[in-house]
Amino acid sequence: MRQKQREGWGRREAFNIAADTEQKIDNDHFLLREVTAEEAGIETVDEDGNDRPAMVSWAYWKKIWLEMQNGKRFP
């Protein structure tokens, strides 16, 4: 996400690029591949050891994007 901001992409364009790179569900959701989730520090296994794919929604993407833009996340 930070890379897309540095490259000058808008929120929606960056979301669509990420969705196409990962596992797109529909226009407003995608699943993170396990490698990407690990790189981002997102847990993809539940407390019982079962795989639990990390889903990213457009609403969540917008929230994080704005927090990063305003320096409130990952300074």
Order of alpha helices (4+ residues) and beta strands (2+ residues): alpha-alpha-beta-beta-alpha-beta-alpha
